[in-house]
């Protein structure tokens, strides 16, 4: 679980860099904030030392919710509405959206991990 916390902290740091300085990342067609959860979800699966797909899911779900809610909380406090209103429902929807993207990236990571396990297993049998 320590690796998941490390990946979550790196994701939050990179997300805050993207959020604070969006002009630095024009080369990614302006949607780099959506690519970050996908890549983080893939990494959350690939660092685990499991070989069954159902064992990946609890850590992936916990890590994605942890990362998304902390990032959105920090993002919404930094980009706070000038009128003094903090819209909790919008922040919650944004965090759930980022969590969904992270879980989807994790499912892509499960497919990649499964393919590598199959290739390794096939290579052992020869």
N, CA and C atoms as a LAMMPS dump frame, in Angstrom:
ITEM: TIMESTEP
0
ITEM: NUMBER OF ATOMS
378
ITEM: BOX BOUNDS ff ff ff
-5.0000000000000000e+02 5.0000000000000000e+02
-5.0000000000000000e+02 5.0000000000000000e+02
-5.0000000000000000e+02 5.0000000000000000e+02
ITEM: ATOMS id mol type element x y z
1 1 1 N 0.821 -1.195 0
2 1 2 C 0 0 0
3 1 3 C 0.869 1.265 0
4 2 1 N 2.117 1.121 0.44
5 2 2 C 3.012 2.282 0.461
6 2 3 C 3.272 2.801 -0.939
7 3 1 N 3.338 1.896 -1.918
8 3 2 C 3.567 2.32 -3.296
9 3 3 C 2.372 3.107 -3.821
10 4 1 N 1.17 2.717 -3.399
11 4 2 C -0.038 3.432 -3.809
12 4 3 C -0.025 4.847 -3.23
13 5 1 N 0.399 4.992 -1.976
14 5 2 C 0.489 6.326 -1.369
15 5 3 C 1.525 7.183 -2.08
16 6 1 N 2.64 6.576 -2.459
17 6 2 C 3.671 7.315 -3.185
18 6 3 C 3.151 7.782 -4.541
19 7 1 N 2.469 6.9 -5.258
20 7 2 C 1.9 7.274 -6.556
21 7 3 C 0.832 8.341 -6.379
22 8 1 N 0.019 8.236 -5.325
23 8 2 C -1.008 9.249 -5.074
24 8 3 C -0.398 10.609 -4.792
25 9 1 N 0.663 10.635 -3.993
26 9 2 C 1.295 11.928 -3.698
27 9 3 C 1.951 12.53 -4.934
28 10 1 N 2.555 11.695 -5.772
29 10 2 C 3.136 12.198 -7.023
30 10 3 C 2.04 12.732 -7.934
31 11 1 N 0.911 12.022 -7.991
32 11 2 C -0.208 12.468 -8.831
33 11 3 C -0.772 13.792 -8.347
34 12 1 N -0.903 13.945 -7.037
35 12 2 C -1.422 15.205 -6.496
36 12 3 C -0.458 16.344 -6.799
37 13 1 N 0.838 16.092 -6.657
38 13 2 C 1.83 17.119 -6.971
39 13 3 C 1.771 17.51 -8.438
40 14 1 N 1.769 16.513 -9.333
41 14 2 C 1.703 16.819 -10.764
42 14 3 C 0.39 17.495 -11.14
43 15 1 N -0.691 17.077 -10.533
44 15 2 C -1.983 17.718 -10.796
45 15 3 C -1.993 19.169 -10.375
46 16 1 N -1.357 19.463 -9.235
47 16 2 C -1.307 20.855 -8.797
48 16 3 C -0.398 21.684 -9.703
49 17 1 N 0.669 21.088 -10.22
50 17 2 C 1.521 21.805 -11.186
51 17 3 C 0.716 22.103 -12.442
52 18 1 N -0.054 21.115 -12.928
53 18 2 C -0.9 21.33 -14.1
54 18 3 C -1.952 22.393 -13.838
55 19 1 N -2.544 22.37 -12.646
56 19 2 C -3.622 23.313 -12.337
57 19 3 C -3.097 24.731 -12.143
58 20 1 N -1.924 24.869 -11.55
59 20 2 C -1.392 26.203 -11.276
60 20 3 C -0.779 26.857 -12.51
61 21 1 N -0.208 26.054 -13.398
62 21 2 C 0.474 26.593 -14.576
63 21 3 C -0.001 25.893 -15.834
64 22 1 N -1.232 26.112 -16.259
65 22 2 C -1.726 25.391 -17.435
66 22 3 C -1.061 25.831 -18.736
67 23 1 N -0.464 26.995 -18.763
68 23 2 C 0.2 27.472 -19.971
69 23 3 C 1.457 26.695 -20.313
70 24 1 N 2.041 26.02 -19.332
71 24 2 C 3.245 25.245 -19.569
72 24 3 C 2.976 24.003 -20.416
73 25 1 N 1.733 23.566 -20.443
74 25 2 C 1.424 22.266 -21.029
75 25 3 C 0.514 22.393 -22.238
76 26 1 N 0.76 23.341 -23.091
77 26 2 C -0.041 23.536 -24.298
78 26 3 C 0.171 22.422 -25.323
79 27 1 N 1.29 21.724 -25.245
80 27 2 C 1.594 20.697 -26.226
81 27 3 C 0.669 19.487 -26.1
82 28 1 N -0.069 19.363 -25.019
83 28 2 C -0.973 18.229 -24.833
84 28 3 C -2.409 18.6 -25.159
85 29 1 N -2.614 19.497 -26.09
86 29 2 C -3.902 19.96 -26.588
87 29 3 C -4.86 20.419 -25.492
88 30 1 N -4.331 20.817 -24.345
89 30 2 C -5.127 21.43 -23.3
90 30 3 C -5.894 20.485 -22.412
91 31 1 N -5.806 19.187 -22.626
92 31 2 C -6.554 18.238 -21.806
93 31 3 C -5.629 17.362 -20.967
94 32 1 N -4.487 17.87 -20.556
95 32 2 C -3.551 17.078 -19.797
96 32 3 C -4.102 16.693 -18.431
97 33 1 N -5.016 17.435 -17.894
98 33 2 C -5.566 17.122 -16.585
99 33 3 C -6.412 15.846 -16.654
100 34 1 N -6.901 15.495 -17.845
101 34 2 C -7.667 14.262 -18.002
102 34 3 C -6.767 13.053 -18.242
103 35 1 N -5.581 13.263 -18.79
104 35 2 C -4.66 12.162 -19.014
105 35 3 C -3.978 11.697 -17.743
106 36 1 N -3.816 12.595 -16.791
107 36 2 C -3.119 12.258 -15.559
108 36 3 C -3.819 11.144 -14.772
109 37 1 N -5.142 11.175 -14.533
110 37 2 C -5.759 10.07 -13.797
111 37 3 C -5.666 8.729 -14.516
112 38 1 N -5.726 8.745 -15.842
113 38 2 C -5.589 7.491 -16.579
114 38 3 C -4.217 6.866 -16.353
115 39 1 N -3.189 7.664 -16.455
116 39 2 C -1.828 7.165 -16.274
117 39 3 C -1.603 6.736 -14.823
118 40 1 N -2.132 7.485 -13.887
119 40 2 C -1.977 7.135 -12.472
120 40 3 C -2.692 5.829 -12.166
121 41 1 N -3.874 5.619 -12.745
122 41 2 C -4.588 4.355 -12.55
123 41 3 C -3.803 3.174 -13.087
124 42 1 N -3.171 3.356 -14.245
125 42 2 C -2.341 2.285 -14.801
126 42 3 C -1.171 1.984 -13.866
127 43 1 N -0.516 3.014 -13.373
128 43 2 C 0.611 2.802 -12.468
129 43 3 C 0.187 2.16 -11.152
130 44 1 N -1.009 2.502 -10.657
131 44 2 C -1.483 1.911 -9.398
132 44 3 C -1.649 0.401 -9.515
133 45 1 N -1.944 -0.069 -10.696
134 45 2 C -2.079 -1.515 -10.896
135 45 3 C -0.721 -2.151 -11.16
136 46 1 N 0.109 -1.502 -11.955
137 46 2 C 1.374 -2.114 -12.351
138 46 3 C 2.374 -2.252 -11.209
139 47 1 N 2.273 -1.44 -10.165
140 47 2 C 3.23 -1.548 -9.059
141 47 3 C 2.847 -2.637 -8.066
142 48 1 N 1.644 -3.164 -8.156
143 48 2 C 1.211 -4.187 -7.212
144 48 3 C 1.796 -5.543 -7.586
145 49 1 N 2.094 -6.348 -6.585
146 49 2 C 2.655 -7.676 -6.797
147 49 3 C 1.562 -8.732 -6.653
148 50 1 N 0.541 -8.619 -7.433
149 50 2 C -0.58 -9.558 -7.404
150 50 3 C -0.65 -10.279 -8.742
151 51 1 N -1.359 -11.401 -8.738
152 51 2 C -1.537 -12.119 -9.986
153 51 3 C -3.003 -12.475 -10.25
154 52 1 N -3.906 -11.993 -9.453
155 52 2 C -5.34 -12.188 -9.656
156 52 3 C -5.996 -10.819 -9.786
157 53 1 N -6.93 -10.706 -10.717
158 53 2 C -7.51 -9.393 -11.007
159 53 3 C -8.335 -8.848 -9.851
160 54 1 N -8.989 -9.717 -9.084
161 54 2 C -9.817 -9.223 -7.987
162 54 3 C -8.982 -8.678 -6.834
163 55 1 N -7.715 -8.999 -6.778
164 55 2 C -6.849 -8.473 -5.723
165 55 3 C -6.351 -7.056 -6.021
166 56 1 N -6.412 -6.655 -7.281
167 56 2 C -5.997 -5.303 -7.651
168 56 3 C -7.032 -4.256 -7.252
169 57 1 N -8.284 -4.63 -7.294
170 57 2 C -9.374 -3.653 -7.217
171 57 3 C -9.464 -2.882 -5.901
172 58 1 N -9.35 -3.507 -4.706
173 58 2 C -9.474 -2.688 -3.479
174 58 3 C -8.442 -1.573 -3.381
175 59 1 N -7.186 -1.892 -3.716
176 59 2 C -6.147 -0.861 -3.649
177 59 3 C -6.346 0.189 -4.729
178 60 1 N -6.796 -0.236 -5.895
179 60 2 C -7.046 0.709 -6.984
180 60 3 C -8.176 1.66 -6.628
181 61 1 N -9.262 1.132 -6.106
182 61 2 C -10.408 1.983 -5.752
183 61 3 C -10.047 2.924 -4.612
184 62 1 N -9.39 2.401 -3.574
185 62 2 C -8.995 3.263 -2.456
186 62 3 C -8.02 4.342 -2.909
187 63 1 N -7.042 3.969 -3.713
188 63 2 C -6.058 4.944 -4.195
189 63 3 C -6.672 5.987 -5.105
190 64 1 N -7.614 5.574 -5.962
191 64 2 C -8.22 6.54 -6.878
192 64 3 C -9.104 7.534 -6.133
193 65 1 N -9.877 7.059 -5.163
194 65 2 C -10.699 7.995 -4.395
195 65 3 C -9.848 8.911 -3.539
196 66 1 N -8.806 8.37 -2.923
197 66 2 C -7.909 9.183 -2.111
198 66 3 C -7.254 10.277 -2.95
199 67 1 N -6.695 9.898 -4.075
200 67 2 C -6.025 10.852 -4.944
201 67 3 C -6.989 11.903 -5.475
202 68 1 N -8.135 11.474 -5.956
203 68 2 C -9.081 12.397 -6.576
204 68 3 C -9.653 13.39 -5.577
205 69 1 N -10.057 12.918 -4.411
206 69 2 C -10.663 13.836 -3.453
207 69 3 C -9.66 14.819 -2.877
208 70 1 N -8.44 14.382 -2.608
209 70 2 C -7.429 15.318 -2.105
210 70 3 C -7.071 16.333 -3.182
211 71 1 N -6.877 15.865 -4.439
212 71 2 C -6.539 16.793 -5.515
213 71 3 C -7.65 17.808 -5.728
214 72 1 N -8.9 17.372 -5.791
215 72 2 C -10.008 18.3 -6.044
216 72 3 C -10.183 19.259 -4.871
217 73 1 N -9.982 18.78 -3.646
218 73 2 C -10.073 19.683 -2.498
219 73 3 C -9.011 20.776 -2.593
220 74 1 N -7.777 20.384 -2.916
221 74 2 C -6.721 21.386 -3.057
222 74 3 C -6.963 22.307 -4.246
223 75 1 N -7.439 21.747 -5.348
224 75 2 C -7.71 22.531 -6.549
225 75 3 C -8.814 23.543 -6.308
226 76 1 N -9.88 23.119 -5.647
227 76 2 C -10.998 24.038 -5.413
228 76 3 C -10.666 25.086 -4.36
229 77 1 N -9.77 24.78 -3.411
230 77 2 C -9.392 25.811 -2.457
231 77 3 C -8.448 26.836 -3.093
232 78 1 N -7.615 26.398 -4.052
233 78 2 C -6.737 27.347 -4.734
234 78 3 C -7.488 28.198 -5.762
235 79 1 N -8.416 27.576 -6.477
236 79 2 C -9.195 28.292 -7.484
237 79 3 C -10.592 28.576 -6.946
238 80 1 N -10.616 29.13 -5.79
239 80 2 C -11.821 29.448 -5.048
240 80 3 C -12.569 30.571 -5.762
241 81 1 N -13.865 30.452 -5.835
242 81 2 C -14.685 31.47 -6.492
243 81 3 C -14.495 32.818 -5.795
244 82 1 N -14.348 33.881 -6.558
245 82 2 C -14.067 35.204 -6.003
246 82 3 C -15.209 35.745 -5.156
247 83 1 N -16.422 35.242 -5.37
248 83 2 C -17.553 35.723 -4.578
249 83 3 C -17.572 35.106 -3.184
250 84 1 N -16.693 34.166 -2.927
251 84 2 C -16.643 33.553 -1.607
252 84 3 C -17.457 32.277 -1.519
253 85 1 N -17.975 31.809 -2.629
254 85 2 C -18.784 30.593 -2.606
255 85 3 C -17.938 29.388 -2.997
256 86 1 N -18.048 28.344 -2.211
257 86 2 C -17.406 27.084 -2.536
258 86 3 C -18.521 26.088 -2.81
259 87 1 N -18.599 25.621 -4.014
260 87 2 C -19.687 24.73 -4.407
261 87 3 C -19.273 23.287 -4.143
262 88 1 N -19.774 22.749 -3.044
263 88 2 C -19.405 21.408 -2.625
264 88 3 C -19.885 20.371 -3.623
265 89 1 N -21.084 20.552 -4.159
266 89 2 C -21.61 19.549 -5.089
267 89 3 C -20.77 19.486 -6.366
268 90 1 N -20.327 20.619 -6.872
269 90 2 C -19.479 20.618 -8.056
270 90 3 C -18.124 19.981 -7.767
271 91 1 N -17.575 20.245 -6.593
272 91 2 C -16.3 19.627 -6.216
273 91 3 C -16.462 18.118 -6.08
274 92 1 N -17.578 17.683 -5.531
275 92 2 C -17.826 16.254 -5.393
276 92 3 C -17.967 15.579 -6.751
277 93 1 N -18.694 16.207 -7.662
278 93 2 C -18.841 15.651 -9.006
279 93 3 C -17.5 15.589 -9.74
280 94 1 N -16.692 16.605 -9.567
281 94 2 C -15.377 16.621 -10.202
282 94 3 C -14.489 15.513 -9.636
283 95 1 N -14.527 15.328 -8.317
284 95 2 C -13.732 14.265 -7.701
285 95 3 C -14.204 12.89 -8.15
286 96 1 N -15.498 12.699 -8.261
287 96 2 C -16.012 11.411 -8.73
288 96 3 C -15.648 11.165 -10.189
289 97 1 N -15.651 12.217 -10.993
290 97 2 C -15.243 12.091 -12.39
291 97 3 C -13.786 11.677 -12.49
292 98 1 N -12.901 12.332 -11.721
293 98 2 C -11.489 11.977 -11.733
294 98 3 C -11.269 10.566 -11.177
295 99 1 N -12.063 10.169 -10.179
296 99 2 C -11.964 8.807 -9.653
297 99 3 C -12.349 7.793 -10.714
298 100 1 N -13.393 8.093 -11.46
299 100 2 C -13.805 7.201 -12.54
300 100 3 C -12.735 7.06 -13.599
301 101 1 N -12.099 8.164 -13.951
302 101 2 C -11 8.107 -14.925
303 101 3 C -9.83 7.281 -14.396
304 102 1 N -9.539 7.431 -13.119
305 102 2 C -8.441 6.685 -12.52
306 102 3 C -8.762 5.19 -12.481
307 103 1 N -9.989 4.844 -12.152
308 103 2 C -10.386 3.438 -12.135
309 103 3 C -10.355 2.868 -13.552
310 104 1 N -10.788 3.644 -14.543
311 104 2 C -10.716 3.192 -15.926
312 104 3 C -9.273 2.957 -16.341
313 105 1 N -8.383 3.85 -15.952
314 105 2 C -6.964 3.643 -16.219
315 105 3 C -6.439 2.4 -15.522
316 106 1 N -6.933 2.144 -14.316
317 106 2 C -6.551 0.932 -13.61
318 106 3 C -7.024 -0.319 -14.32
319 107 1 N -8.204 -0.258 -14.921
320 107 2 C -8.687 -1.411 -15.687
321 107 3 C -7.815 -1.647 -16.916
322 108 1 N -7.346 -0.574 -17.521
323 108 2 C -6.39 -0.723 -18.626
324 108 3 C -5.106 -1.368 -18.096
325 109 1 N -4.682 -0.948 -16.908
326 109 2 C -3.501 -1.543 -16.284
327 109 3 C -3.685 -3.018 -15.968
328 110 1 N -4.908 -3.426 -15.567
329 110 2 C -5.187 -4.84 -15.311
330 110 3 C -5.044 -5.647 -16.594
331 111 1 N -5.514 -5.098 -17.705
332 111 2 C -5.371 -5.79 -18.994
333 111 3 C -3.894 -5.923 -19.363
334 112 1 N -3.127 -4.855 -19.183
335 112 2 C -1.693 -4.906 -19.493
336 112 3 C -0.988 -5.912 -18.579
337 113 1 N -1.331 -5.856 -17.303
338 113 2 C -0.716 -6.785 -16.338
339 113 3 C -1.08 -8.235 -16.666
340 114 1 N -2.332 -8.488 -17.02
341 114 2 C -2.752 -9.833 -17.391
342 114 3 C -2.048 -10.332 -18.63
343 115 1 N -1.874 -9.456 -19.601
344 115 2 C -1.166 -9.856 -20.826
345 115 3 C 0.286 -10.194 -20.521
346 116 1 N 0.931 -9.417 -19.669
347 116 2 C 2.324 -9.722 -19.336
348 116 3 C 2.428 -11.018 -18.536
349 117 1 N 1.475 -11.299 -17.658
350 117 2 C 1.493 -12.559 -16.922
351 117 3 C 1.284 -13.748 -17.855
352 118 1 N 0.399 -13.574 -18.841
353 118 2 C 0.196 -14.644 -19.811
354 118 3 C 1.438 -14.884 -20.658
355 119 1 N 2.09 -13.813 -21.065
356 119 2 C 3.307 -13.952 -21.875
357 119 3 C 4.415 -14.615 -21.058
358 120 1 N 4.565 -14.223 -19.805
359 120 2 C 5.576 -14.841 -18.936
360 120 3 C 5.261 -16.31 -18.71
361 121 1 N 3.987 -16.623 -18.496
362 121 2 C 3.588 -18.013 -18.293
363 121 3 C 3.811 -18.858 -19.523
364 122 1 N 3.562 -18.291 -20.683
365 122 2 C 3.775 -19.003 -21.935
366 122 3 C 5.257 -19.218 -22.191
367 123 1 N 6.07 -18.245 -21.823
368 123 2 C 7.508 -18.375 -22.026
369 123 3 C 8.095 -19.423 -21.079
370 124 1 N 7.523 -19.573 -19.857
371 124 2 C 8.007 -20.591 -18.92
372 124 3 C 7.711 -21.992 -19.42
373 125 1 N 6.566 -22.168 -20.076
374 125 2 C 6.153 -23.494 -20.515
375 125 3 C 6.961 -24.012 -21.702
376 126 1 N 7.686 -23.163 -22.363
377 126 2 C 8.476 -23.621 -23.53
378 126 3 C 9.791 -24.165 -23.128
